[in-house]
Amino acid sequence: MEKNKSKIDVQKAILTVVATAGLLGVAVVAPNALGFISKLGKKPHKRQSEVIKQAQKRLVMKGCLVYENGRARLTPKGEKELRMLELKDFQIKKPKRWDGKWRVLIFDIAERRRKSRDQIRQTLQRVGFVHLQDSVWLYPYDCQELVALLKADLKLGKAVLYMVVSELEGDGAFRQHFGLLH
């Protein structure tokens, strides 16, 4: 699991560096990716540049990166992959004080789009939402930005409904779960 996470971190670093810089020379990708990886809290090791080269090859084979005239460029698939990786690391900022309103997310996604449904569920669980019922999730803090990203990246549009609710029947257990008891 840790090894796979590390591979994903390296791929994310490469995609981020190329996306930030636009077209980037091959010789420039590795050092910049190394710097980005160290910002992620990873300690550099002897084989790091070799690991980065392997990750670059994997990204090219997956169709996320292309090299033209010695320069790396993200493909549309690479841009989508980067957005998905960023979504996995998305954090909702919790205010010092809860506003007393619940955020409810409801979605109705067709079976043929099961991958998108699974992606949204995994993201909501990772962020800390509570599962209320089939396709109904609850969170106490503003998460409109996350919902907008999910809708845009997964092309869900009206299949996802975001509500801000001032009253929720029997919310004591949820207040306790989120540490909101006074």
C-alpha positions in Angstrom: 0.0 0.0 0.0 2.8 2.5 1.0 4.7 1.6 -2.2 1.6 2.3 -4.4 1.0 5.6 -2.5 4.5 6.6 -3.2 4.1 5.8 -7.0 1.0 8.0 -7.0 2.8 10.8 -5.2 5.6 10.7 -7.8 3.1 10.7 -10.7 1.2 13.6 -9.1 4.5 15.5 -8.7 5.4 15.1 -12.3 1.9 16.0 -13.6 1.8 19.0 -11.3 5.3 20.2 -12.4 4.4 19.9 -16.1 1.0 21.4 -15.6 2.4 24.4 -13.7 5.2 25.1 -16.1 3.4 24.2 -19.3 5.9 22.8 -21.8 8.9 21.6 -19.8 12.2 20.3 -21.0 12.8 16.6 -20.1 16.0 17.5 -18.2 14.0 20.0 -16.1 11.2 17.7 -15.1 13.2 15.4 -12.7 14.8 18.2 -10.5 11.5 20.1 -10.2 9.6 16.9 -9.4 12.2 16.1 -6.8 11.6 19.5 -5.2 7.8 18.9 -5.3 8.2 15.5 -3.7 10.3 16.9 -0.9 7.5 19.5 -0.2 5.1 16.5 0.2 7.3 15.4 3.1 9.1 12.6 1.3 12.7 12.2 2.0 14.9 12.0 -1.1 16.9 8.8 -1.6 19.6 7.6 -4.0 17.3 6.2 -6.6 14.8 9.1 -6.7 15.7 10.3 -10.2 15.4 6.7 -11.5 12.0 6.4 -9.8 10.9 9.7 -11.5 12.1 8.5 -14.9 10.1 5.3 -14.5 7.0 7.3 -13.4 7.4 9.5 -16.5 7.5 6.4 -18.7 4.4 5.1 -17.0 2.6 8.4 -17.5 3.6 8.4 -21.2 2.3 4.7 -21.6 -1.0 5.7 -19.9 -1.3 8.6 -22.3 -1.1 11.3 -19.7 2.2 12.8 -20.9 3.7 13.3 -24.3 7.1 14.5 -25.3 7.4 16.8 -28.3 10.8 18.2 -29.4 12.3 17.2 -26.0 9.6 18.9 -24.0 6.9 17.3 -21.8 3.3 18.3 -22.2 0.1 17.1 -20.4 -2.5 15.5 -22.6 -6.2 16.0 -21.8 -6.1 12.6 -20.1 -3.2 13.8 -18.0 -5.1 16.9 -17.0 -8.0 14.7 -15.9 -5.7 12.3 -14.0 -4.1 15.3 -12.2 -7.5 16.7 -11.2 -8.5 13.2 -9.9 -5.2 13.0 -7.9 -5.8 16.5 -6.5 -9.4 15.5 -5.6 -8.1 12.5 -3.6 -6.0 14.9 -1.5 -8.7 17.5 -1.1 -9.2 18.9 2.4 -12.2 20.9 3.6 -11.2 23.7 5.9 -13.1 23.5 9.2 -14.0 26.8 10.7 -13.3 27.5 14.4 -17.0 27.7 15.1 -19.8 25.6 13.5 -22.6 27.7 11.9 -25.3 25.2 13.0 -26.1 24.2 9.5 -25.8 20.7 7.9 -24.6 20.1 4.4 -26.5 17.3 2.7 -25.3 15.8 -0.5 -27.7 13.6 -2.6 -26.8 11.9 -5.8 -28.6 9.7 -8.3 -26.1 8.3 -10.7 -27.1 5.6 -13.2 -25.6 2.1 -13.0 -23.8 2.6 -16.3 -21.7 5.3 -14.5 -20.8 3.1 -11.6 -17.2 4.2 -11.6 -18.3 7.8 -11.0 -20.6 6.7 -8.2 -17.8 4.8 -6.5 -15.4 7.7 -6.9 -17.9 10.1 -5.3 -18.5 7.7 -2.4 -14.8 7.2 -1.8 -14.2 10.9 -1.8 -17.0 11.7 0.6 -15.8 8.9 3.0 -12.2 10.1 2.9 -13.2 13.7 3.6 -15.3 12.6 6.5 -19.0 12.7 5.4 -21.4 10.5 7.2 -23.5 8.1 5.1 -27.2 8.7 6.0 -29.0 6.5 3.4 -28.4 5.3 -0.1 -26.7 8.1 -1.9 -27.4 10.6 0.9 -24.4 12.0 2.8 -24.1 14.5 5.6 -21.3 17.0 6.6 -21.4 19.9 9.1 -19.1 22.4 7.2 -19.3 24.3 4.0 -18.1 22.0 1.2 -19.5 23.7 -1.9 -16.0 23.8 -3.5 -15.7 20.0 -3.2 -19.1 19.5 -4.6 -18.4 21.8 -7.6 -15.1 19.9 -8.2 -16.9 16.5 -8.1 -19.6 17.7 -10.4 -17.2 19.2 -12.9 -14.5 16.4 -12.9 -17.0 13.5 -13.0 -19.4 15.4 -15.3 -22.3 14.8 -13.0 -24.3 18.1 -13.3 -27.8 17.7 -12.0 -27.2 14.1 -10.8 -25.7 15.7 -7.6 -27.8 17.9 -5.3 -26.2 20.0 -2.5 -28.3 21.3 0.3 -27.7 23.5 3.3 -30.1 22.4 6.1 -30.7 24.4 9.2 -32.6 21.7 11.1 -32.1 17.9 11.0 -34.4 15.7 13.1 -32.5 13.7 15.7 -29.1 15.2 14.9 -27.6 14.5 18.4 -25.7 11.4 17.2 -24.3 13.4 14.3 -23.3 16.3 16.5 -21.5 13.8 18.7 -19.8 12.1 15.7 -18.4 15.4 14.5 -17.6 16.7 17.9 -20.1 19.5 17.8 -21.7 19.1 21.3 -21.4 22.2 23.4 
